[in-house]
Amino acid sequence: MNYFQKLRTSNLVSVFKQETDEPQSIAEEGLSDELARLNRVSGLSGEIERVQREMDLAISFVNKSPEELLADSAEDYMPDEYLLYHYGAFLNLVHQMKDKVLHLCDGMTTKGSFNERKGKKESKKGLGAVVMAKEEIKIIPGLVGELQKWEQNQQNPIAYALSKRTTHHHTRSKLTLNRSYQDYQLYKIFLRDSSVRNVLTEYGKREFMKKGIEGFKSWHSKIQTEMVDVKEFTNASLQEISKILYENVALSATENDLQTVLDAHKKMTD
């Protein structure tokens, strides 16, 4: 059962139900605190779904065969640069997902006015620490434990990706600290610098090329595996968080109320 989709639909249906319950807000083009909150929560659910799809898209770009990537090399960029670009974008998406999941949990456990928190801009603590310290979050069985999986100090694929994202954007990227990657860099020098090629025997050239291509294939395979592992882990955690929220938070409406709510909403707007 896809609990995230159940929650996503329920959040959207709740917006329509609230609009039906307070038609004056629509007529006056103003939103009550509750309707504004439900809109934000529904929007966050949609944002999480978007990030999921973009993560899949990033993986699809990397899932080209190494032979295809090497054949597609252009003067403007090389295949390792292509992989680094898409892997870096993927790591950013993991960070986006973390923040949006935390905001979703915060919004769904808030009554009345709700605005997304600003993390360290709001306090000295990070967003995760602030949300997990919230009493309404702590009393929900299993929620804090699941949210902790999204902290960078954990030992799991999400934490690994978040750590790599931090160094990739702020210090020296860990994505290039790999023996296979270094072998491919030497191969690139060999391809571009005739003075290097001229000092090698034919046998040496063949070995150099073989080691470089094998290095690229090995590095490419490692990146593919890491991205898939992270995506699967984030999906599993998102499903568990969604299940916990769906079963423990009072929802204005659920996916089962969709037709009834839409019929009532249509009557109101006719």
Disulfide bonds with the S-S distance in Angstrom:
none
